[in-house]
Amino acid sequence: MENIRKGNETGEGYIVSFRRILQEAEERDRQALERFHNWSNGMMDPAEDEVYTNAVKECAGKLRKASA
């Protein structure tokens, strides 16, 4: 009986952890979309805009190489 209770607690812990991970991923996704929106509309400050633009160019270059 004790093993079943421990198994249930472990399973519940995994569910809680998984939900937390999903919530954090959704928040990071929302932030990324917000940053992209700000970047594409020219609403970032110049220093952040330059860093973001360089990162986008780097990712595009990697995607181009990977698809070739």
Secondary structure as GFF3:
##gff-version 3
##sequence-region A 1 68
A	DSSP	alpha_helix	2	40	.	.	.	ID=ss1
A	DSSP	alpha_helix	46	67	.	.	.	ID=ss2
###
